Amino acid sequence: MTTLTVGYWIFTFIGIISTAITTVMCVYIFKKYTFEQRTWKKLEYQLILLRVVFDGVNNFVSCIYFLSTIFTLQYPDIFPFTVSFAIGIFASNFLEMRSFLAAIIAIERVIASFIPLHFYGYRKRISNIPIIIFVVSTGLACDLVLFGICGMKLPLDPGCMSINCAIPPGYQTYTFTTRMFYSSINILFSGILCVKLLSMSLQRTCVPVDLRKPNLLSLTDGLSTLSFDLIPSLLSSYGIIDSKSLGPVVGVLRQIGRGVEAAVMVKLMKKTTTVQPSKTEE
């Protein structure tokens, strides 16, 4: 039986609780705004609701992963780490998909804010299917790189009891590179969107609710990516965050970020339109 640190137990239980709560919120959002209010019919929310689906699956599977690692580390002969590893890889595929999708949404919201009439005129002619195919392909590419290019084999060698131990260095480099790529795009365009929204607020511009809400949701995702994903990943890569003593701290922080986004969406979508009057109306 493996001896576990207090930090491992703390962050593992936080991960279980946060992923469970986030899963419930994602199910609530999808049920309410897809089946009840039919919000998915509006172009502005379609990709956002798809991101909610990816978040829900990712958090549900991640919750199972955190639970499985407890049994794996306590009873490796009964519950081998290969099972937990497979669950974790499946969850990471959906994380990759939602992250690339979030970056695409950030780009879309910036374009919609700067040239709304032209954007919606052309966007209605573009199907979401190519976007979905691309996003799904990013998740499948992870398996291709891991098992095809890096030559990962299952079951794992005895004695390996962590994700970092199991995955090849080449795959770690690949995931770190893609994370820096989509996180940077998301944060960059979220920053541009933030400046645009601030400018519109100072000018007291009349903003339609179906433009304002998706913009705020995308901005929340960008801030969450910076705070709970990019910065912890960089700190971990430089050894400032010790995963050996703190356990799955980086993954837990990432999932907490998804929970913050879901909570903001639940609260924001309940609000009615609040439009600032233009200067000519004062």
C-alpha positions in Angstrom: 0.0 0.0 0.0 1.4 3.4 -1.0 1.8 6.0 1.7 0.0 9.2 0.7 0.6 12.7 1.8 -1.9 15.0 3.5 -1.7 17.2 0.4 -2.7 14.4 -1.8 -5.8 13.6 0.3 -6.8 17.2 0.5 -6.6 18.0 -3.2 -8.1 14.6 -4.2 -11.2 15.2 -2.1 -11.5 18.7 -3.3 -11.3 17.4 -6.9 -14.0 14.8 -6.2 -16.3 17.4 -4.7 -15.7 20.1 -7.3 -16.0 17.8 -10.3 -19.3 16.4 -8.9 -20.8 19.8 -8.3 -19.6 21.1 -11.8 -21.2 18.0 -13.4 -24.5 18.7 -11.8 -24.4 22.4 -12.9 -23.5 21.4 -16.5 -26.4 19.0 -16.6 -28.7 21.7 -15.2 -27.4 24.2 -17.8 -27.8 21.8 -20.7 -31.3 20.6 -19.6 -32.6 24.1 -19.0 -31.2 26.0 -22.0 -31.4 23.1 -24.5 -34.6 21.3 -23.8 -36.7 23.8 -21.8 -35.8 27.3 -23.1 -34.5 26.2 -26.5 -31.6 28.6 -26.2 -29.5 26.3 -28.4 -31.4 27.6 -31.4 -29.7 31.0 -31.0 -26.4 31.1 -32.9 -24.7 33.0 -30.1 -25.1 30.1 -27.6 -24.6 27.0 -29.8 -20.9 26.6 -29.3 -21.1 27.7 -25.7 -23.6 25.0 -24.9 -21.4 22.5 -26.8 -18.6 23.5 -24.5 -20.9 22.9 -21.5 -21.4 19.3 -22.8 -17.7 18.8 -23.0 -17.2 20.2 -19.5 -19.9 18.0 -18.1 -18.4 14.8 -19.6 -14.9 15.9 -18.6 -15.9 16.6 -15.0 -18.0 13.4 -14.7 -15.1 11.2 -15.9 -12.6 13.2 -13.8 -14.7 12.6 -10.7 -14.5 8.9 -11.4 -10.8 9.2 -12.0 -10.1 10.9 -8.7 -12.2 8.2 -6.9 -10.4 5.4 -8.8 -6.9 6.7 -7.9 -7.7 6.3 -4.2 -8.5 2.6 -4.6 -5.5 2.2 -7.0 -3.0 3.7 -4.6 -4.5 1.9 -1.6 -5.1 -1.5 -3.2 -3.0 -1.8 -6.4 -3.3 -5.6 -6.5 -7.1 -5.4 -6.7 -7.5 -2.1 -8.7 -4.5 -1.7 -11.0 -3.4 1.8 -12.0 -3.9 0.9 -15.7 -7.7 1.3 -15.1 -7.3 4.7 -13.5 -4.8 5.7 -16.2 -7.3 4.8 -19.0 -10.0 6.8 -17.3 -7.7 9.8 -16.9 -6.7 9.8 -20.6 -10.4 9.7 -21.6 -11.1 12.7 -19.4 -8.1 14.6 -20.8 -9.4 14.1 -24.3 -12.5 16.0 -23.5 -10.4 18.6 -21.7 -8.4 19.1 -24.9 -11.6 19.4 -27.0 -13.3 21.9 -24.7 -10.1 24.0 -24.5 -9.7 24.3 -28.2 -13.5 25.1 -28.5 -13.1 27.8 -25.8 -10.3 29.4 -27.9 -12.6 29.4 -31.0 -15.4 30.9 -29.0 -13.1 33.7 -27.8 -12.1 34.5 -31.4 -15.7 34.4 -32.5 -16.9 36.8 -29.7 -14.2 39.3 -30.6 -15.2 39.4 -34.2 -18.9 39.6 -33.2 -18.1 42.6 -30.9 -16.2 44.5 -33.5 -18.3 43.9 -36.6 -21.6 42.4 -35.4 -23.7 43.0 -38.5 -21.1 41.6 -40.9 -20.3 38.7 -38.6 -23.8 37.4 -38.1 -24.5 37.9 -41.8 -21.7 35.6 -42.7 -21.8 33.3 -39.6 -25.3 32.2 -40.3 -24.1 30.7 -43.6 -21.3 28.7 -41.9 -22.3 25.3 -40.4 -21.0 24.3 -36.9 -20.2 20.9 -38.3 -16.6 21.8 -39.5 -15.9 23.4 -36.1 -17.2 20.3 -34.2 -15.1 18.0 -36.5 -12.0 20.0 -35.8 -12.6 20.2 -32.1 -13.2 16.4 -31.8 -10.1 15.8 -33.9 -8.0 17.5 -31.3 -9.1 15.0 -28.7 -8.5 12.1 -31.0 -5.1 13.5 -31.9 -4.1 13.0 -28.2 -4.7 9.3 -28.5 -2.9 9.2 -31.8 0.2 10.9 -30.4 0.2 8.9 -27.1 -0.4 5.4 -28.6 0.7 5.9 -32.2 3.7 8.2 -32.2 4.9 7.9 -28.6 4.3 4.1 -28.5 2.4 4.0 -25.3 1.4 0.4 -24.3 -1.1 -1.0 -21.9 -1.1 -2.5 -19.3 1.4 -0.3 -17.5 4.6 -1.5 -16.0 4.3 -2.5 -12.3 5.3 0.2 -9.9 4.0 3.1 -11.9 1.3 4.8 -9.8 0.9 8.3 -11.4 0.0 9.9 -14.7 3.4 11.7 -14.9 5.2 8.4 -14.4 3.0 6.6 -17.0 3.0 8.9 -20.0 6.1 9.2 -22.2 8.1 12.5 -22.1 7.2 13.2 -25.7 3.5 13.1 -24.9 4.1 15.4 -21.9 5.8 17.9 -24.3 2.9 17.6 -26.8 0.2 18.3 -24.2 2.2 21.1 -22.6 2.6 22.7 -26.1 -1.1 22.4 -27.0 -2.1 23.8 -23.6 0.2 26.8 -24.1 -1.2 27.3 -27.6 -5.0 27.2 -26.9 -4.6 29.0 -23.6 -2.6 31.8 -25.1 -5.2 32.2 -27.9 -8.0 32.2 -25.4 -6.3 34.7 -23.1 -5.2 37.0 -25.9 -8.6 37.3 -27.5 -10.3 37.5 -24.1 -8.0 40.5 -23.4 -9.1 42.1 -26.6 -12.7 41.4 -25.8 -12.3 42.9 -22.3 -10.9 46.1 -23.8 -13.8 46.2 -26.2 -16.4 45.7 -23.5 -14.8 48.4 -21.3 -14.8 50.8 -24.3 -18.5 50.0 -24.9 -19.3 50.5 -21.3 -17.5 53.9 -21.1 -19.4 55.0 -24.2 -22.7 53.7 -22.7 -23.4 51.7 -25.9 -26.7 49.9 -26.2 -25.7 46.2 -26.2 -28.3 43.4 -27.1 -28.5 40.8 -24.4 -27.7 38.0 -26.8 -24.4 39.7 -27.6 -23.6 40.8 -24.0 -24.1 37.4 -22.3 -22.0 35.3 -24.7 -19.3 37.9 -24.5 -19.2 37.8 -20.7 -19.3 34.0 -20.7 -16.3 33.9 -23.1 -14.5 36.5 -21.0 -15.1 34.4 -17.9 -13.6 31.4 -19.6 -10.5 33.4 -20.6 -9.9 34.6 -17.0 -10.5 31.1 -15.7 -8.0 29.7 -18.1 -5.4 32.2 -17.1 -6.0 31.8 -13.3 -6.7 28.1 -13.0 -5.0 26.5 -16.0 -2.1 28.4 -17.6 -0.5 29.8 -14.4 -0.6 26.5 -12.4 0.7 24.6 -15.4 3.7 27.0 -15.8 4.3 26.9 -12.0 4.3 23.1 -12.1 6.6 22.9 -15.1 9.2 25.0 -13.3 8.9 22.9 -10.2 7.3 25.7 -8.1 4.3 23.5 -7.5 5.3 20.0 -6.1 2.8 17.5 -7.4 4.6 14.7 -5.5 3.5 16.2 -2.1 0.3 18.0 -3.3 -1.0 15.2 -5.5 -3.3 16.2 -8.4 -3.2 19.9 -7.5 -2.8 21.2 -11.1 -5.7 19.0 -12.4 -7.9 20.0 -9.4 -7.3 23.7 -9.9 -8.2 23.3 -13.6 -11.4 21.6 -12.7 -12.2 24.3 -10.1 -11.9 26.8 -13.0 -14.5 24.8 -14.9 -16.7 25.0 -11.9 -16.4 28.7 -11.6 -17.3 29.1 -15.3 -20.4 26.9 -14.8 -21.5 28.8 -11.7 -21.1 32.2 -13.5 -23.1 30.8 -16.4 -25.9 29.6 -14.2 -26.2 33.0 -12.5 -25.7 35.1 -15.7 -28.2 33.2 -17.8 -30.9 33.8 -15.1 -30.6 37.6 -15.4 -32.8 39.6 -17.7 -31.6 42.2 -20.1 -29.9 45.1 -18.6 -29.1 47.6 -21.3 -27.2 50.8 -20.6 -28.8 53.9 -22.2 -26.8 55.7 -24.9 -25.8 59.2 -24.4 -28.4 60.5 -26.8 -31.1 59.0 -24.6 -30.0 60.8 -21.5 
